[in-house]
């Protein structure tokens, strides 16, 4: 029942994998009929402008099937040539082994770690819902598109798919349509021994619209199912397509042997004969290109939207300008002035509060000038302090700017990645620092994609106290700092908290982790230059004329360093105190500035209530680190700091030991 247009996907996919001698031909061949119908008949897109504002989003959650995506992008008319397909999985190619955002026009998100694609798609559909609620007026629907997802058994085994699909059903994301490649195969073979749940019933329980038992190789059945899914506007839809992995392969169809390795020349030759495909590798007949070409249709689609938007601009000029600003990712013109005025006010107030509260105050300040801000927490809003006076909860029948993610840390983080990728909103999500572990791979994916969501983590150390070692982070800050292209901020007071937030919002290609304390911390006075230098990640907070050592601290330990400096001065020993809220940002400064903050001739001691290993980069092998390389205990915070050596007396003794030795 497969058509020549679907077989074009099959043969391009198997040819790519064969030439690279690496890849996954089975899923592209099995999903070719689904892709053929969706892309040629339903998908709103414009290959000549991959960033068309009202395009449908397509997410290949099972990213190992990348050959399928590259095939349909090429056939549709995107800037992806046959030579690019021949360069599949090669160094610096536009066709990497798994789809990578920013490498290839038409790739909406990086996928490969299974399950995250569907969570990204939930974020995209959520962003569409929020923007439509805010901007669409009087039948002028400038935000009106769908998010389509292909996924397989592996995605649905991953726990994140449960988290994300559950929330999508609760929020009634009716513009989200999933096509499930139900082929009963994974790498180890038939999944009957490890994956037997009833997927239709599972998604029905989430509140989804379920279209079950569709023949994934029957174009008419696929077409009818997508039409039915589009008609259901109040629920997300899943179309369960029964397929054969490697559909069309002469001898390997339906076998796990076709999942992750080339078919081989002999099998490809037999498959060409089996399917009646008489063309050489990478050769597509012109008549098939003509049936696939979406450029003319796409340009007409975009022009129709442009006409609607022109009417919108005439009737709602301010809303139109705001919409365009957000899509461009530009900050309001008064952003810097607004932040500076707020910083002046913070300095005048000099409040002693927990930095989680300072973070909430910063969010309040940002929300006054950033209507695109969309916050949320993984069921910890009263603890994370991430809501604000004008935050409005997102509900099934209501837009808003605050998402209650429930206890779904991983899905939350991947969802805000998807919202960021969609554009038009600036999302952040929050949980305890300890539970960044649940979310870590989504944080890594944000860094890999060079996008700019904000991840908020509170309760940053043993300072959270009685909850004990299960909730007390030790190695988390250090390992977050190790993620390439991640900015990690651990501010020490209200001023550093606002600047950390503003820098995270201003970042364009870098995600940020903002790490805040549960306990109150004092405000620290600074001159104008010191306030400016906070943005450089590390700076001299208190200098001494005859310094014999440097104390480097972050967050709650900055107060400890200042107390130790005072005691040492009384004993005739001068030291400098350096606050380093972001090592990642400090590392980007020029050598002269770094040397001015950390002179090579002065011994150094780093103080942070976490693992010590990362600090030897700054103190050297002959320096000292006062940290924590074991798990914590359950007790009041003040007792724990004393128990683990975070005391003025220990810092003073460590300095003396270092300068005497």
Steps between C-alpha positions, in 0.01 A plus 500: 500500500804727525534773239803602297521821704530293819750265340717801418543543876584133540768493233661830596511379861649161423748658255614754761557234763672268256740768373585609856523134608324624812148589605145375543307408185219304667295783652518730195380216278223412745382860542533601134127472426414709807753765400382500139140583592580744781763702318344514154137547601478658843814672624490882483857601417704700254833348391611840366457647851557238771423764765152587370326617818180298467653178373404166649775351712617147425697308762668167428514380859660169399797694364695193396264500199669818378534365146123532469505866602788584267321322216174694539684831545694438180196384305288793623751754374697609805862606467622143528654356188563145380867559579396584858315169517805321365698660784273342763669461840826655381706774667345849479218380276147640500377144556640387836412161646215643705316819402671806647333837537698769321673263259221435253216721378169349606632318808301648788683334789790268572374149568660167575472451877163327475194662652632854502361579156141445610568720805648773277188472285277548804693821563450613141127429517479678835677807359256500205206485742628787715585724207168428328312588819690827527524623142214361289225760459163511325565214262847627412681189617866576454592205724325190369710193433552141609789309651548152353714227654630168376605264778554131560497239774828627646362850558196358673712280726692801627351650816510853364233407244262418786574831673458711188195320357321515834543878520404547134174316562426702812560828317291393201762577235272431205752615238739216593478190279720195553547218250621189681711258298369183664731239348555287813879507449793651687873428491472184705226357279124467536388711797249245629737407779544851639232733363146367507289789634187604317606827339151610390363450852803672650449812288127490550564517874710813443200665335625466143296440187606149397477366145599134528587216264581702190679317220818707477552389141153594376500856366121532520491388863785735595332790321167440673668471841686831462176669391325364810786615722486852357125520562552434874602838642457441874738206544838396365475204263702183459467294182619146568640373170569131467812470286775265394854611573700503177178492295585399144833330574502180298620268776544707818158667526360469852830394659702684767802432277393797285484738798852634532725380220518533122293259295800400289541521123341162435187579704467846343522349151233246594283776649523704180371202309238422767355853488556556130736792558718517189711801591863517608594599858407862582313541171142627526286536185392852416131411519546393862684823581206688350252316721711575807600860428341725767664831407215649295236384744709620793555847356126534434428388856738758642363773275149425625628535857681823407172640369328411825782652700483821295134533599597426858770770493249755375244415766736417790831677432634476857423130530653438158821680596517307825447171317782573256733607783443174680544284191832675436608426857573868565480650846295816558699817436467606863622167640847613615369826646228310684751258650735782601221689675400183684861434597529851645189429707643168620821670610299762689288237680797274591270214604614189685293227337549155352616512142193294401298799622740735321432290189126545540551875534709490183226311315254768610731764354545312174129433459435875501690536173486148349144396414645194325625356831342161572592349835433173673607254763499123544248512785724718719366850440476590873857377553663617178316836521457520124158663470444875498219750559366488144565136424198314363480122513471322166186285498333277236260774388719796591829645390736659749863537591557246777507123449448256785710212371428263786773267620648469151849653510632333185193572290486858628855566385446342158168682462659839562762405241212447258337829594831677441540332162150603399575862576289791621532411867787500753442204730657396827438200721598430859566221747743422782865487396519136605238412241697652216618138480162395367513774237867490406475363147251771402743762634775344292277507192430871552872566508560281196231685303634842605161619623429720800245362749551575869515221758443611861631285784444588865603336830857500380703325772507337842345833600156352432550311826269241645390334175837331508740353244231383255419867438839661564696558176873432513633440149216665304640853461837369385350265245265766364804723448658220299228506231645681197322826412312515831507813718468412868437780751506467880442854634571609857239775551224707343728695268673195356162325467351774281810517284507122461138507387553790259806335345307175457222686321747689279681181394418403142676166443563382854265339751541603863474326836419740783574355842349647815509448876228408743657694787522877540820668381617855573516778245857602419592857415693566180618793295377558145794319342446194717133495409596515132755222547239256629415444134854377443437194715763574766636817656689635799236569761732613780862589428785546747810712438744234615308184414680176574230270361169498312176351625266395216138427590154465350146530630454460874872448553583859397378617842732245660797628299428859604476401866832316476661801330396719792643263761823457305539878470471529877791255521711698254438278198352669194310301237285583200147364465380405151136427429465266204130454425575343160822315426379441142470871431825580682679250277393704196672818622835611362821393672576849632168520683533148639850587625369816668246292692725201573863622503742217432727601786234454769400162645129426474229327704162416350192460720183332375261256667540238231753269342854636487649364179399780262657770714861387459485666158488832685708434812768280339639179639661693784181680595228389738131426455253501786220289361309179544593166343256285693124492540330720756292430808153581628526789747439876523708690247713690752610173661582344164721791393689467826520121470657518155748779566321798351596724790698818536748316722570233239544753220740705713697188592516391135633840390768494768603148405524597134703820538735348758567191288 
